Amino acid sequence: MKIDSGDYVLDYDERSDKVQIIGSLRLNGLEEYAPVLDVLRECLTSTTAMTVDLSTLEFLNSSGIAMLSKFIIEARSKDDLSLTLLGSSKVPWQGKSLKNLQRLYPALKLIID
Amino acid sequence: MTDFNEVIGHFSDLRNCLTQGEYLHLGFQPNSSPLKERWRNNGLSADFMADYVTTFFPKSAEDPNSETRQIEIKSAVSFIANELLENAMKYSDPSLKKAISISLILEETRIVIIESNAAKTVQARHYRDFVQKLEQSDPMQMYLEQLEAKALDDSSSGLGFLTMVNDYDAKLAWQFQSSEEQGIITVSTEVSLPI
């Protein structure tokens, strides 16, 4: 499954249970983020080991941080889940904000290359 | 109606004493087109401000840290300017037909970004109460509380400010000023980013 808005691309690979988001996410509020959150939820309900790759997500606004935290709060209530979040040290916001998300869910596997 | 003039935090209001140095000043008319169409301009303007700043933090082959520094400052300015513009677009009252302005001022030890918009007194007081709470809070504790709370509701202005403080080491200040027009307040938010 793929969403291509022009500003961002979301690619959900059902075979590897991986969701990759590329580009810039500057949507207005959780309502506009619903299509992104829906895909993350879909992956979450269909597997026990999922990966979210944000390493090429150059920009995320605070509504996007709110959307990700909402997803992570939902994920942590799922038993026997292994959730991996991939980030990049070349994208400055990730080292800072993704670590904060890990505080919400200490079992989250955060890999920042 | 009584005047409403208040400052929260260390508000330096550099816009009134700009005689030299580097600065940018952009203005927007919130009622000129629908919010959905204007939204795109937030990102464009924020990225423009961030790109502009990189000129003053050049990459140097002799200093391996210079590239990282440039990328970090660019990222911080882009995030902060974008959040301030998003808040202004969301919360300023288009019926007042007052411009939204954002200024970026480069100083020796900091970058200052100031956003101003007009609000009705009731909205301005509501916002004042909110930023007062923010100012008195432990920013990391409040950030985590907000992240948890965001699972339930959809007002993210606090999260943007708290990200600026926690992730970018920014200092925030606010100014509320009565205007000549009865019942209309100019609300200014100042974000100071150490460099």
HADDOCK unambig.tbl for C-alpha pairs under 7 A between the chains (distance, minus, plus):
assign (segid A and resid 29 and name CA) (segid B and resid 154 and name CA) 6.58 0.50 0.50
assign (segid A and resid 30 and name CA) (segid B and resid 154 and name CA) 6.06 0.50 0.50
assign (segid A and resid 61 and name CA) (segid B and resid 79 and name CA) 6.87 0.50 0.50
assign (segid A and resid 61 and name CA) (segid B and resid 83 and name CA) 6.99 0.50 0.50
assign (segid A and resid 62 and name CA) (segid B and resid 156 and name CA) 6.49 0.50 0.50
assign (segid A and resid 62 and name CA) (segid B and resid 159 and name CA) 6.05 0.50 0.50
assign (segid A and resid 62 and name CA) (segid B and resid 160 and name CA) 5.01 0.50 0.50
assign (segid A and resid 63 and name CA) (segid B and resid 156 and name CA) 5.91 0.50 0.50
assign (segid A and resid 66 and name CA) (segid B and resid 147 and name CA) 6.23 0.50 0.50
assign (segid A and resid 66 and name CA) (segid B and resid 150 and name CA) 5.79 0.50 0.50
assign (segid A and resid 69 and name CA) (segid B and resid 147 and name CA) 5.88 0.50 0.50
assign (segid A and resid 70 and name CA) (segid B and resid 150 and name CA) 6.46 0.50 0.50
assign (segid A and resid 70 and name CA) (segid B and resid 151 and name CA) 4.45 0.50 0.50
assign (segid A and resid 92 and name CA) (segid B and resid 72 and name CA) 5.80 0.50 0.50
assign (segid A and resid 92 and name CA) (segid B and resid 75 and name CA) 6.49 0.50 0.50
assign (segid A and resid 93 and name CA) (segid B and resid 75 and name CA) 6.97 0.50 0.50
assign (segid A and resid 96 and name CA) (segid B and resid 167 and name CA) 5.58 0.50 0.50
assign (segid A and resid 97 and name CA) (segid B and resid 167 and name CA) 6.77 0.50 0.50
